[in-house]
Amino acid sequence: MKTGRKPMNIRSLMLGVAAVALMGSAAGAQEVLKMGHVGDPGSLYEATAENFATCVKDTGTATVEVYGSSQLGNDEEMLQKLKLGQISMSLPSSIMSSVSPTFGVFEMPYLIKDREHMKKVRDTMRDIFVDAAGERGYRILGFWENGFRNVTNNVRPVKVPADLEGIKLRTPKGEWRVKMFQSYGANPTPMAFSEVFTALKTGVIDGQENPLAQIYSGKFQEVQKYLSMTGHVYSPAYLATSSRNWDSWSDEIKTAVQDCATKASDFAYEQSAKMDADLIGEIEKAGVEVNEADKDAFIAASKPIYEEFGQQVEGGQKLVEDIQALASGN
């Protein structure tokens, strides 16, 4: 009888030790936060996301897994996945104007003068945008950067708004960007970023508009003839999660993520400025003709879009005026 029971006791003991080890391992495991963005390798999005992920890792509270190149979906799909709790964070930009009308203010042409201006907006008006996102079930963790946008196309150099007449131009999915380019005479076509290269290569669209870092990392210089330095819109990028995700995180993770998101904001501004300085030459080397645009002509042509925004968006006029008041020199 004894010899029959002995193996059972040893086996039970071994199973018990294994169970305790597994419980200890689970207790000590860091939470994995899955983050997605649409940026390609070499993009500002990639650099900023990796900077953020390293910062969070160094706190010892969580691990951020970054998936770029639209691996987790386009911006619209990732916003939905945030709501469902399928991913932890994403990096939307212009699409936020479709989430809440408040974010449409960043679609106003030539509103943000430079990065120092944007820092003031970030630091003094942050709560306005955090609250606007919160009303839609999202939480903005950081104000990062997409950048100052410029036009590329295969038809002609764009120096004044009239040069955009009839050009099929890809835009992000935001109503004010579409309205702006319609007012300039272009034929704007909203499209996911991941589809743009192929659409340019096949001639489905003539051109697109993006910051230099997105243009270069997306390899648009391989399928475009002209780069026109319009600088027509400054696009923030927002490190976003959902209220559902945020409420599920421990206080330690919330603190680490929020602190690192804030630090990554300054990194993004510095990195983007460096990229802007370096990439014009690289795009020219690829055979793209680069020209300066008449920004005064574009500013003059932009007055109707400001008027429409002020009339249609509740508090829109004051929002524009408050941002303008923060410009350098005021």
N, C-alpha and C positions, 0 to 999 in steps of 0.2 A: 504493500500500500504506500509505504513511504517513497519508494523509488518511483511509483506512478505519479505522486503529487509533486515531487521535487522539480521536474522540468516545467510544470505549470507555474510554480512560484517564481522561478527564474524568468520565465517568459513574461509573466505579469509585471515583474520588477523592471524588465527591460522596456516594456511598453510604457510603463509609468514614467521612466526616465526620459524616454523619447518625447512623451507628451509635454513634460515640464520644459524640455529644451525648446520644443516648438512654440510653447506659450511665451517663453522668455524671448525668443527670436522675434515673435510677432510684436511683443510689447516694446522691443527696442527698435523696431523698424521705423524708418522715416516715412511720412506720408509723401506720395508721389503726386505732383501737380502737373497735369498735362497742359501744355501751352501751344497754341497754333498761330501761325501768321502766313501771309501770302508772299512774303519777300523771298527772293531767290538767293542762292549762295553769293556772298559778296555784297549783299544789300545792307543798308542802314538798319533795316528791321532785324536782320540776322545778328549784326554786331551788337545792337542794343539788347536784344533778347538774351544773347549769350552772356553779356555783362551782368544782366539781371539774374540769370540762373546761377552764375558763379557766386554772386553776392548772397543769394538765399542759401545756397549750399554751405557757404562759409559760416552761416549762423547756426548750422547743425539742427535746424528745426524741420526742414523739408527738402525734397529734391524736385527741381523743376526740369521736366523733360520737354525740350523745344522741338517742334515739328514745323519746319518752314515749307516754302514752295507749294502752299495750298494742300499739303498732305492730309489735313483734317477737314478740308472743304474750303469754299470761298468765304469771303467775309460774312455774307448773309447766312450761309449754312453754319458757320462757327458761332454766330450770335444765337442761333436757335439751339445749338448743342450746349451752349452755356446755360441757357434757360432749363434744359433737360438734365443738367448735371453730368453730361457725357464728357465734357472737357472742363478744365479748371479756369483757363484764361485764354484770351485771344487779343489781337491787336488791330481793331478796326480803325478806320480813318474817316474818309468822306462819307461812308455809309451811315455814320451816326446822325447825319442830317435827316435821314429817313426814319430813324428811331425816335428822335425828338426834334421838333422844329427849332429848339434853342440852339442846337449844334449847327444849324444852317448859317449862323452868323460867320462861321469860319469859311463859308463858301463865297463870302462877299469879296470881290476882287480888290486887291491892293489894300486890304484892311490892316493886315499885320505888316509893319514896316521892316522889321528886322528881328533877330532872335532875342535881343535885349527887351524889345517890346513884348514879345511872346512870354518871356520870363515874368514880366510884370503882370500880364494877364493871368498866367498860371498861378502866381502867388497871391494875387488880390481878388480874383474872381472865380477861383476853383470851385467854391461851394455851389455856385449857380449851375455849373455843368454836372457836378456830382449829384445834385438834387434832381436835375432834369433826367439823368440816366436812371436814378433810383425810382422815379415814377413809372419807369418802363420795366422795372425788374432787374436792372443792371447796376453794377457799382464800378465807377472809374477809380482805378488805383494809381495811375500815373499819367501825366501828360508828356508823352514822348514826341517824336517827330517823324513825319513823312517828308515834309520839306517844301521849298518854293518850287512851284510847278512851271514847266516850260513846254512848248509845243514842238512836236516833231511831225513831219509828214513827207509824202512823196510827190506833192503837186507843185509847190512853190515856197519860197521863203515867206514867212509871215512877219511883216513889219508894222502893219496897221490892221485894225479889225476887218477892213474890207478884203484883206488878203485871205481871210478864212471863208469867203463866200463859196458855198457849195462843197466844201471839204468834208468828207465823212470822217468824223473825229470820235474816237472812243473816249468815253468819260466813265467815271465810277457811277454807281447807282445812287445819285443824290439829285433831287429835283432842281436845286438852285444852280448846280453846275450845268445841267442841261439847259435851263432857261438862259443862263449867262451866254453860252455859246450859240444858242439860237438867236439871241439879240445881236451877236457879232456877225451873224450870217452863215455860221457853220451848220452842218448837219450832224448834231451830236448823237452818238449811239452808245447807251449804257451797256457795259460788258464787264464780266469778271476779269480780274487782272491776269489770271492763268490762261485766258483765251486770247490775249492781245497779240502775242508774237505770231501765232499762226494766222490770225486775222489780217495782220499787216503783211505777212509773207504772201498770202494768197490773194490780197487785194480786196478782201471783204470790206476793209476800212482803209482810208488813206493815211490816217495819222492818229496820234494820241497825245495826251498831255500828262506829264508826271515830273517829279523831282529828278535831278540828274542821277542820283544813286539808284533809283528804280529803273530809269532808262538804261543805264549801263549794265546793271546786274541782270536785267531782263533781256539783254542783248538786242535791244531795239535798233542800235546803231548798225546792226548787220542787215536790217531790212527797211531803213529809212534814209532819205537823201538830205533832208533839211532839219536842223535844230534851230528854233527861234527862241531867243532868251526873253520870253514875255514876263516871266515871274508873276503871273497873273493872280495866283492864289497861294497862300501859305496854308498847308494842311498839317494840323497836329495829327499824331497817332495816339490812341488812348489804350493803355493797358487796362483791359476790362475783365471783370468776372460777373457772375450773376449774384443777385442777393441771396439766392438759394445756396450757392457755393460758399459765399462769404459767411453766412450764418452757421455753416457746418464746420468751419475751421476753428481750431483752438486759438486762444488769445495769443499764444506764442507764435503761431504761424501767421496770424493776422498782422502782428507787429513786424515780423521779419519781412513779409511780403510788401507791406506798405512802406517800410523804411527803404528797402532795396529798390522799389519802384520809383521813389522820389530821387534817390541817388542816380538811377539810370537815366532820369530826365536830363540832368546836366551833361551826362556822358553823351546822350543822343545829340544835343545841341552842338557840342564840341566836335563830335565825329562827323556830323553832317556838314558843318562849315568846312572841315578839312576835305571831305569828299567833293564838295562843290568846287573848291579851288583846284583839285587834282583832275577831275573827270572831264572837264571841257576839252582839255588837250587830248585825252584818251579817245574821246568820241570823234574829235577831228582826225586823229590818226587812222580811225576806221573808215575815213572817206566821207564823213558827213559834213556838209557845208553849214557853218554856224554864223548866225547873224544876230545883232541886237535889235530888239523891237522898240517902237516908239511908245513908251509906257504912258506918256501924257495923252496920246491918242486913245489908248485903251481905257485909261482912267475917265476920260471925258465920255466915252461910250458906255461906261458902267453906271452912270447915274440912275437910269431907269430901274436897274435891278435892285439898287439900294432902296428906291422909293417903294417898289413892290414888296420887298422884304419888310420894311417898316410898317406897311399897311396890313400885310397878311399875317404876320407872326406877332402874337401878343407880347408886348414889351420889346419888340424888335428894334424900334427906333432908339430906345434908351440903351439897349444892349450895344448897338453899334456906337453910339456916342460915348458910352463908358469905356469901351475898348479904345476908341480913337483918343480919348483923353489921357490914356496911359502911354501913348507914343513917346519916343525919346524926344526930349526938349520941352515937354509939357509939364 
